[in-house]
Structure formats: C-alpha cells, structure tokens
Amino acid sequence: MKQLVEFLVKSLVENPDQVVLTEHSQEGEVMLELKVASDDLGRVIGKGGSTINAIRTVVQAAASSHNIRSKLDVVE
C-alpha cells in the first residue's frame, strides 16, 4: 500500500525527496499519513480535491483486494 502511494505521489510532485509517508496498521485497517513540500501541496490535492480523491480511490481498491480497509490523510 505504502509503495503504491509513494509511487503515485512522487510522480506528481516537483520535490519527490520531500515526500514522507507513514503507515499505521490496526486490525484489518491501514492508516496512511502523507506529507509533501508546501509548494507541492496544491498538486497533490488538485482542483476541488480531485487528485487526492483519485489517489484515495486507487488505494481503497488495492486495499479491498487484500480484504483490508484503508485511509489516506494529507498532513501539513
């Protein structure tokens, strides 16, 4: 899960070395917290949240194939 999100986000941003993703697992649920450079925050979120929602959809689809739930939050 973490590798998938890192790949997607690093492909979008101008500062891929500043992408920090932390993963917390609990009883069938994976919580991902994403931090990016302030300059790249708009690229990751997208207009009206469209980009981050698309990333969340991909992550949820990947998680459901492993019978787990996932949540992705962008942290400033």
C-alpha positions as CSV (number, residue, x, y, z in Angstrom):
1,M,0.0,0.0,0.0
2,K,2.7,2.4,1.0
3,Q,4.8,1.8,-2.1
4,L,1.8,2.4,-4.3
5,V,1.0,5.8,-2.8
6,E,4.7,6.8,-2.8
7,F,4.9,6.0,-6.5
8,L,1.8,7.9,-7.4
9,V,2.6,11.0,-5.3
10,K,6.3,11.1,-6.3
11,S,5.2,11.1,-9.9
12,L,3.1,14.2,-9.4
13,V,5.3,16.5,-7.3
14,E,8.4,18.6,-8.1
15,N,10.2,17.6,-4.9
16,P,9.9,13.9,-4.6
17,D,12.6,13.7,-2.0
18,Q,10.3,15.6,0.4
19,V,7.5,13.1,0.2
20,V,7.1,11.4,3.6
21,L,4.6,8.7,4.0
22,T,3.9,6.9,7.3
23,E,1.8,3.8,7.7
24,H,0.0,2.6,10.8
25,S,-1.7,-0.8,10.8
26,Q,-4.5,-1.9,13.1
27,E,-6.8,-4.9,13.0
28,G,-7.6,-5.0,9.2
29,E,-7.1,-1.3,8.6
30,V,-4.2,0.7,7.3
31,M,-3.9,4.4,8.0
32,L,-1.5,6.4,5.7
33,E,-0.3,9.9,6.5
34,L,1.2,11.9,3.7
35,K,3.4,14.9,4.0
36,V,4.7,16.8,1.0
37,A,6.5,20.1,0.4
38,S,4.3,23.2,0.8
39,D,4.9,24.0,-2.9
40,D,3.6,20.6,-3.9
41,L,0.5,20.5,-1.7
42,G,-1.7,22.0,-4.5
43,R,-0.5,19.4,-7.0
44,V,-1.3,16.5,-4.7
45,I,-4.7,17.9,-3.6
46,G,-5.8,19.1,-7.1
47,K,-8.6,21.4,-8.0
48,G,-11.5,20.7,-5.7
49,G,-9.6,17.7,-4.2
50,S,-9.9,15.7,-7.4
51,T,-6.3,14.4,-7.4
52,I,-6.2,13.3,-3.8
53,N,-9.7,11.7,-4.2
54,A,-8.4,9.7,-7.2
55,I,-5.4,8.5,-5.2
56,R,-7.7,7.5,-2.4
57,T,-9.9,5.5,-4.8
58,V,-6.9,3.6,-6.1
59,V,-5.7,2.9,-2.6
60,Q,-9.1,1.7,-1.4
61,A,-9.3,-0.6,-4.5
62,A,-5.9,-2.1,-3.7
63,A,-6.8,-2.5,0.0
64,S,-10.1,-4.2,-0.8
65,S,-8.3,-6.8,-2.9
66,H,-6.4,-7.7,0.3
67,N,-9.6,-7.6,2.4
68,I,-8.5,-4.6,4.5
69,R,-9.7,-1.0,4.8
70,S,-7.5,2.0,4.1
71,K,-7.5,5.7,4.9
72,L,-5.2,8.3,3.4
73,D,-4.8,11.7,5.0
74,V,-2.7,14.6,3.8
75,V,-0.9,16.3,6.8
76,E,0.5,19.8,6.5
